[in-house]
Amino acid sequence: MKRVTLLIWIPLLTLYQFAFSARPKEYSMKMYKVWCDFSPKFFNGSYCGVKPHRDQRGRFTLKAFIHRELKTLNVSVQLHQKTNIYRPFLLGYQVDVCKMMNGKGFNLLHRLSYLVMSKISNCNHTCPFKGWFEVKDAIVETKWIPSVLPDGLYRFDTQGVNEEGYVGAMKFYVIVTNPDF
């Protein structure tokens, strides 16, 4: 039994090492555009945009007032790569934000989402959500995203829903480049 398990894990670990060492660590990601849509049923007074900064990376800012209590929130995230059009690429998952903020139902992607959200926003408590929601000067950190993405244009789509229906959606547009090439 141990021999079979070892025979399975060795190729998987080799593939993992190859995948994460395929790109030099000097790659960069720049957010250049963002699109936001929030349901007036839950939000009002929202602002969403990307500001250029002196270090050449776009800084994302979001400010929205949640006037109706969000007791549950499920967010789906999907990565798209642009060839001629944006097509799904590698990543697609859903997360129950309330469970994630409670520390339940964690997997690697949920843990990463939780760490990112707690660092860049004022969303540091569990459900229900009500009041101002802010993200100020968030940048795309290369340490958050594996270095296996080839150069090109990408779009991260997020959409939030709850038991009452559509809550909102955001699309983040980023450029991945390697300065050595």
SULBELCOR-V529582 format. One record per run of one state. SS is the DSSP state (hx for helix, st for strand, lp for the rest). FROM is the first residue (numbers start at 1). TO is the last residue. If there is no record, write none. Layout:
ss=SS from=FROM to=TO
ss=SS from=FROM to=TO
This chain:
ss=lp from=1 to=1
ss=hx from=2 to=21
ss=lp from=22 to=26
ss=st from=27 to=38
ss=lp from=39 to=42
ss=st from=43 to=51
ss=lp from=52 to=58
ss=st from=59 to=70
ss=lp from=71 to=73
ss=st from=74 to=82
ss=lp from=83 to=85
ss=st from=86 to=96
ss=hx from=97 to=102
ss=lp from=103 to=107
ss=hx from=108 to=120
ss=st from=121 to=121
ss=lp from=122 to=128
ss=st from=129 to=138
ss=lp from=139 to=141
ss=hx from=142 to=144
ss=lp from=145 to=151
ss=st from=152 to=162
ss=lp from=163 to=164
ss=st from=165 to=178
ss=lp from=179 to=181
